Amino acid sequence: MNRREILFVIGFLVILAGVVYLIKRPKTKTEPISTPDFSQVQQKLEKNFNLQIPENIDKAQLKDVTGGNASGIATRKFEAGRFFHTVLADLPDPAKGYFYEGWLVRAKQGDSDFDFFSTGRMKMTKGGWILEYQSTKNYPDHKGVVITLEKVADKKPEKHILEGNF
């Protein structure tokens, strides 16, 4: 056997060993992360806050984007010249000096069309965290809802915690 044939056989054996290893290695099971469906989240929050979310308004499920298990529901309605936006959330208490803030986001259709604004700080109530925002301006294009964890009250979103879309 010449040198070329020996290198070919060694290369073939290395590849064969790799394939055998990949086939025979122990399989690790990854359990899918179960996220509650919208109706489960709504029922839980309605129970916590002791209220009924009306059926005739836009609703958005807010999901934890940090890998935790926080959740929420955002609602919005424009009626009689008034825009009403509410967020109900099951969130852990923030560390001292931090607070939760809500944001409405206009869908990005291009850099010049992107827009967001603060809808205020969330408040702790008996049932969880709540945010209530009203305006005489309607925001039909602001379909994104974000809840952030903030350290500085500067109207700049910091760490995203919950996100959802109408």
WOQUICOR-V718843 format. One record per helix or strand. SS is the DSSP state (2 for helix, 1 for strand). FROM is the first residue (numbers start at 1). TO is the last residue. If there is no record, write none. Layout:
ss->SS from->FROM to->TO
ss->SS from->FROM to->TO
This chain:
ss->2 from->3 to->24
ss->2 from->38 to->49
ss->1 from->58 to->64
ss->1 from->71 to->79
ss->1 from->82 to->90
ss->1 from->99 to->106
ss->2 from->111 to->113
ss->1 from->115 to->121
ss->1 from->123 to->125
ss->1 from->128 to->135
ss->1 from->144 to->150
ss->1 from->159 to->165
